[in-house]
Amino acid sequence: MLFRQLEYLVALSRERHFARAAQACHVSQPTLSEAIRKLEDELDVPLVRRGRAYEGLTPEGERIVLRARRLLADRDALRAEVGALRGGLSGRLRIGAVPTASGAVAQLTGPFCTEHPLVTVAVKADLRAEDILRQVREFELDAGITYLPADLPESFLAVPLYRERYVLLTDAADSLAPGASATWAEVSRLPLCLLTEAMQGRRVLDEVFAEAGVRPEPRVETDSVAALFAHVRAGRWASVVPHTWLHVFGVPHGMRAVPMTEPDRTVPLGLVVAAREPRSALARALVEVARRTDVAAALERLPEDQGSSFAAGKGR
């Protein structure tokens, strides 16, 4: 059995298409197909359901893929450990983030890359919270930045980073928007553009609206925080966004960011990695950076001269 065969099988499971899997592995489709057939012969069990096209993995194939991901992750971790002993940590760090946490990722990747110049980082943003936990558990990600539920499984190690709070983002000339602060009930009556219900960030908002005794009826929904800003800029919509995105965009010209009250709600977000030991050198190094980085304080700083009105409102 070769690691390459396991890589082909994992790629096929991920891509769900022989040609795309072969392309991802930089080989021809016949090469990938033959390698998987040889793996089936060696294990003496069918791994792939074959018809005129790819029809999925067999139950045995699904179990083998889980083992294969772990073996490949252990191989990569061993390479990173050896590389660190020779001349410093190297390899590729894979991080996933929920859309609302994208602004926090750079607070960790910056110092991480400074400390480990031989490591490259791949960030997958706009993931759902449940997908991040699944991909960390199945070795598709080394770490994730996501919401921290009270019932986070013991198979994960979490490093709290900051607490997300929410602001009303609206057109500066909008006469319907409240003044120095806005209640959730008031905001529910505005023409809203919000994240889709499939996103954890939207589910959090719906919980707070429900606590205020109201239910929002957004006219526009999206899976992108950047798209929320774009719709507000168009002058017709208002939105509810995490305060951390003001750190990225500031309060754009022609808009207002209004603190939200009644109820006052914050939600914890943090870094999650697999709790298994030995932990990979890359994940261990990222955890060390996260533990000594004050992400919360960094996200409070807004771009110069763009956050004064919000800062003034926040103190009321």
Beta strands, then each sheet from edge to edge (+ up, - down):
strand 1: 48-50
strand 2: 54-57
strand 3: 90-97
strand 4: 118-124
strand 5: 143-147
strand 6: 156-164
strand 7: 166-171
strand 8: 182-183
strand 9: 193-195
strand 10: 220-222
strand 11: 239-242
strand 12: 255-261
strand 13: 267-274
sheet 1: 1+ 2-
sheet 2: 4+ 3+ 5+ 13- 6+
sheet 3: 8+ 12+ 7- 11+
sheet 4: 9+ 10+
end
